[in-house]
Amino acid sequence: MTVSTDPVDAFNASEVVSAAKFASSDTGVATVAADGTITAVAVGSTTITATSGTFNATVAVTVSAA
């Protein structure tokens, strides 16, 4: 997951991006590293959330069997 601002050169954009924290709603399905890298753990669905200050975004992740 990548955090960015629009426009890229918005006031304090670098602080917003660098302050982003990531979380998985179900770490038994997928984990997310501090840099936003998502790693599958088991089959299932989870939501990854990126938060920076009062801003947040989510992405639904589904892990399927190969």
Phi and psi in radians as a Rosetta constraint file:
Dihedral C 1 N 2 CA 2 C 2 CIRCULARHARMONIC -2.021 0.35
Dihedral N 2 CA 2 C 2 N 3 CIRCULARHARMONIC 2.328 0.35
Dihedral C 2 N 3 CA 3 C 3 CIRCULARHARMONIC -1.767 0.35
Dihedral N 3 CA 3 C 3 N 4 CIRCULARHARMONIC 2.315 0.35
Dihedral C 3 N 4 CA 4 C 4 CIRCULARHARMONIC -2.545 0.35
Dihedral N 4 CA 4 C 4 N 5 CIRCULARHARMONIC 2.952 0.35
Dihedral C 4 N 5 CA 5 C 5 CIRCULARHARMONIC -2.007 0.35
Dihedral N 5 CA 5 C 5 N 6 CIRCULARHARMONIC 2.770 0.35
Dihedral C 5 N 6 CA 6 C 6 CIRCULARHARMONIC -2.335 0.35
Dihedral N 6 CA 6 C 6 N 7 CIRCULARHARMONIC 1.951 0.35
Dihedral C 6 N 7 CA 7 C 7 CIRCULARHARMONIC -1.316 0.35
Dihedral N 7 CA 7 C 7 N 8 CIRCULARHARMONIC 2.789 0.35
Dihedral C 7 N 8 CA 8 C 8 CIRCULARHARMONIC -1.033 0.35
Dihedral N 8 CA 8 C 8 N 9 CIRCULARHARMONIC -0.558 0.35
Dihedral C 8 N 9 CA 9 C 9 CIRCULARHARMONIC -1.716 0.35
Dihedral N 9 CA 9 C 9 N 10 CIRCULARHARMONIC 0.432 0.35
Dihedral C 9 N 10 CA 10 C 10 CIRCULARHARMONIC -1.045 0.35
Dihedral N 10 CA 10 C 10 N 11 CIRCULARHARMONIC 2.692 0.35
Dihedral C 10 N 11 CA 11 C 11 CIRCULARHARMONIC -0.912 0.35
Dihedral N 11 CA 11 C 11 N 12 CIRCULARHARMONIC 2.321 0.35
Dihedral C 11 N 12 CA 12 C 12 CIRCULARHARMONIC 0.950 0.35
Dihedral N 12 CA 12 C 12 N 13 CIRCULARHARMONIC 0.456 0.35
Dihedral C 12 N 13 CA 13 C 13 CIRCULARHARMONIC -1.005 0.35
Dihedral N 13 CA 13 C 13 N 14 CIRCULARHARMONIC -0.751 0.35
Dihedral C 13 N 14 CA 14 C 14 CIRCULARHARMONIC -1.129 0.35
Dihedral N 14 CA 14 C 14 N 15 CIRCULARHARMONIC -0.611 0.35
Dihedral C 14 N 15 CA 15 C 15 CIRCULARHARMONIC -1.197 0.35
Dihedral N 15 CA 15 C 15 N 16 CIRCULARHARMONIC -0.686 0.35
Dihedral C 15 N 16 CA 16 C 16 CIRCULARHARMONIC -1.094 0.35
Dihedral N 16 CA 16 C 16 N 17 CIRCULARHARMONIC -0.816 0.35
Dihedral C 16 N 17 CA 17 C 17 CIRCULARHARMONIC -1.177 0.35
Dihedral N 17 CA 17 C 17 N 18 CIRCULARHARMONIC -0.815 0.35
Dihedral C 17 N 18 CA 18 C 18 CIRCULARHARMONIC -1.227 0.35
Dihedral N 18 CA 18 C 18 N 19 CIRCULARHARMONIC -0.377 0.35
Dihedral C 18 N 19 CA 19 C 19 CIRCULARHARMONIC -1.525 0.35
Dihedral N 19 CA 19 C 19 N 20 CIRCULARHARMONIC -0.016 0.35
Dihedral C 19 N 20 CA 20 C 20 CIRCULARHARMONIC -1.086 0.35
Dihedral N 20 CA 20 C 20 N 21 CIRCULARHARMONIC 2.371 0.35
Dihedral C 20 N 21 CA 21 C 21 CIRCULARHARMONIC -2.073 0.35
Dihedral N 21 CA 21 C 21 N 22 CIRCULARHARMONIC 2.468 0.35
Dihedral C 21 N 22 CA 22 C 22 CIRCULARHARMONIC -2.027 0.35
Dihedral N 22 CA 22 C 22 N 23 CIRCULARHARMONIC 2.583 0.35
Dihedral C 22 N 23 CA 23 C 23 CIRCULARHARMONIC -2.600 0.35
Dihedral N 23 CA 23 C 23 N 24 CIRCULARHARMONIC 2.593 0.35
Dihedral C 23 N 24 CA 24 C 24 CIRCULARHARMONIC -1.897 0.35
Dihedral N 24 CA 24 C 24 N 25 CIRCULARHARMONIC 2.398 0.35
Dihedral C 24 N 25 CA 25 C 25 CIRCULARHARMONIC -1.308 0.35
Dihedral N 25 CA 25 C 25 N 26 CIRCULARHARMONIC -0.307 0.35
Dihedral C 25 N 26 CA 26 C 26 CIRCULARHARMONIC -2.548 0.35
Dihedral N 26 CA 26 C 26 N 27 CIRCULARHARMONIC 1.627 0.35
Dihedral C 26 N 27 CA 27 C 27 CIRCULARHARMONIC -1.214 0.35
Dihedral N 27 CA 27 C 27 N 28 CIRCULARHARMONIC -0.165 0.35
Dihedral C 27 N 28 CA 28 C 28 CIRCULARHARMONIC -1.312 0.35
Dihedral N 28 CA 28 C 28 N 29 CIRCULARHARMONIC -0.275 0.35
Dihedral C 28 N 29 CA 29 C 29 CIRCULARHARMONIC -1.806 0.35
Dihedral N 29 CA 29 C 29 N 30 CIRCULARHARMONIC -0.831 0.35
Dihedral C 29 N 30 CA 30 C 30 CIRCULARHARMONIC -2.699 0.35
Dihedral N 30 CA 30 C 30 N 31 CIRCULARHARMONIC 2.523 0.35
Dihedral C 30 N 31 CA 31 C 31 CIRCULARHARMONIC -1.920 0.35
Dihedral N 31 CA 31 C 31 N 32 CIRCULARHARMONIC 2.842 0.35
Dihedral C 31 N 32 CA 32 C 32 CIRCULARHARMONIC -2.357 0.35
Dihedral N 32 CA 32 C 32 N 33 CIRCULARHARMONIC 2.253 0.35
Dihedral C 32 N 33 CA 33 C 33 CIRCULARHARMONIC -1.409 0.35
Dihedral N 33 CA 33 C 33 N 34 CIRCULARHARMONIC 2.958 0.35
Dihedral C 33 N 34 CA 34 C 34 CIRCULARHARMONIC -1.047 0.35
Dihedral N 34 CA 34 C 34 N 35 CIRCULARHARMONIC -0.436 0.35
Dihedral C 34 N 35 CA 35 C 35 CIRCULARHARMONIC -1.609 0.35
Dihedral N 35 CA 35 C 35 N 36 CIRCULARHARMONIC 0.058 0.35
Dihedral C 35 N 36 CA 36 C 36 CIRCULARHARMONIC 1.645 0.35
Dihedral N 36 CA 36 C 36 N 37 CIRCULARHARMONIC 0.016 0.35
Dihedral C 36 N 37 CA 37 C 37 CIRCULARHARMONIC -1.239 0.35
Dihedral N 37 CA 37 C 37 N 38 CIRCULARHARMONIC 2.182 0.35
Dihedral C 37 N 38 CA 38 C 38 CIRCULARHARMONIC -1.721 0.35
Dihedral N 38 CA 38 C 38 N 39 CIRCULARHARMONIC 2.308 0.35
Dihedral C 38 N 39 CA 39 C 39 CIRCULARHARMONIC -2.134 0.35
Dihedral N 39 CA 39 C 39 N 40 CIRCULARHARMONIC 2.205 0.35
Dihedral C 39 N 40 CA 40 C 40 CIRCULARHARMONIC -1.232 0.35
Dihedral N 40 CA 40 C 40 N 41 CIRCULARHARMONIC 2.455 0.35
Dihedral C 40 N 41 CA 41 C 41 CIRCULARHARMONIC -2.038 0.35
Dihedral N 41 CA 41 C 41 N 42 CIRCULARHARMONIC -0.782 0.35
Dihedral C 41 N 42 CA 42 C 42 CIRCULARHARMONIC -2.727 0.35
Dihedral N 42 CA 42 C 42 N 43 CIRCULARHARMONIC 2.856 0.35
Dihedral C 42 N 43 CA 43 C 43 CIRCULARHARMONIC -1.085 0.35
Dihedral N 43 CA 43 C 43 N 44 CIRCULARHARMONIC 2.378 0.35
Dihedral C 43 N 44 CA 44 C 44 CIRCULARHARMONIC 2.645 0.35
Dihedral N 44 CA 44 C 44 N 45 CIRCULARHARMONIC -2.918 0.35
Dihedral C 44 N 45 CA 45 C 45 CIRCULARHARMONIC -2.250 0.35
Dihedral N 45 CA 45 C 45 N 46 CIRCULARHARMONIC 2.567 0.35
Dihedral C 45 N 46 CA 46 C 46 CIRCULARHARMONIC -2.638 0.35
Dihedral N 46 CA 46 C 46 N 47 CIRCULARHARMONIC 2.954 0.35
Dihedral C 46 N 47 CA 47 C 47 CIRCULARHARMONIC -2.064 0.35
Dihedral N 47 CA 47 C 47 N 48 CIRCULARHARMONIC 2.282 0.35
Dihedral C 47 N 48 CA 48 C 48 CIRCULARHARMONIC -1.772 0.35
Dihedral N 48 CA 48 C 48 N 49 CIRCULARHARMONIC 2.300 0.35
Dihedral C 48 N 49 CA 49 C 49 CIRCULARHARMONIC -2.078 0.35
Dihedral N 49 CA 49 C 49 N 50 CIRCULARHARMONIC 2.341 0.35
Dihedral C 49 N 50 CA 50 C 50 CIRCULARHARMONIC -1.942 0.35
Dihedral N 50 CA 50 C 50 N 51 CIRCULARHARMONIC 2.261 0.35
Dihedral C 50 N 51 CA 51 C 51 CIRCULARHARMONIC -2.253 0.35
Dihedral N 51 CA 51 C 51 N 52 CIRCULARHARMONIC 2.369 0.35
Dihedral C 51 N 52 CA 52 C 52 CIRCULARHARMONIC -2.510 0.35
Dihedral N 52 CA 52 C 52 N 53 CIRCULARHARMONIC 1.885 0.35
Dihedral C 52 N 53 CA 53 C 53 CIRCULARHARMONIC 1.071 0.35
Dihedral N 53 CA 53 C 53 N 54 CIRCULARHARMONIC -2.179 0.35
Dihedral C 53 N 54 CA 54 C 54 CIRCULARHARMONIC -1.614 0.35
Dihedral N 54 CA 54 C 54 N 55 CIRCULARHARMONIC 0.032 0.35
Dihedral C 54 N 55 CA 55 C 55 CIRCULARHARMONIC -1.672 0.35
Dihedral N 55 CA 55 C 55 N 56 CIRCULARHARMONIC 2.485 0.35
Dihedral C 55 N 56 CA 56 C 56 CIRCULARHARMONIC -2.630 0.35
Dihedral N 56 CA 56 C 56 N 57 CIRCULARHARMONIC 2.733 0.35
Dihedral C 56 N 57 CA 57 C 57 CIRCULARHARMONIC -2.532 0.35
Dihedral N 57 CA 57 C 57 N 58 CIRCULARHARMONIC 2.628 0.35
Dihedral C 57 N 58 CA 58 C 58 CIRCULARHARMONIC -2.240 0.35
Dihedral N 58 CA 58 C 58 N 59 CIRCULARHARMONIC 2.708 0.35
Dihedral C 58 N 59 CA 59 C 59 CIRCULARHARMONIC -2.448 0.35
Dihedral N 59 CA 59 C 59 N 60 CIRCULARHARMONIC 2.346 0.35
Dihedral C 59 N 60 CA 60 C 60 CIRCULARHARMONIC -1.441 0.35
Dihedral N 60 CA 60 C 60 N 61 CIRCULARHARMONIC 2.353 0.35
Dihedral C 60 N 61 CA 61 C 61 CIRCULARHARMONIC -2.165 0.35
Dihedral N 61 CA 61 C 61 N 62 CIRCULARHARMONIC 2.273 0.35
Dihedral C 61 N 62 CA 62 C 62 CIRCULARHARMONIC -2.080 0.35
Dihedral N 62 CA 62 C 62 N 63 CIRCULARHARMONIC 2.204 0.35
Dihedral C 62 N 63 CA 63 C 63 CIRCULARHARMONIC -1.817 0.35
Dihedral N 63 CA 63 C 63 N 64 CIRCULARHARMONIC 2.168 0.35
Dihedral C 63 N 64 CA 64 C 64 CIRCULARHARMONIC -1.974 0.35
Dihedral N 64 CA 64 C 64 N 65 CIRCULARHARMONIC 2.751 0.35
Dihedral C 64 N 65 CA 65 C 65 CIRCULARHARMONIC -1.218 0.35
Dihedral N 65 CA 65 C 65 N 66 CIRCULARHARMONIC 2.521 0.35
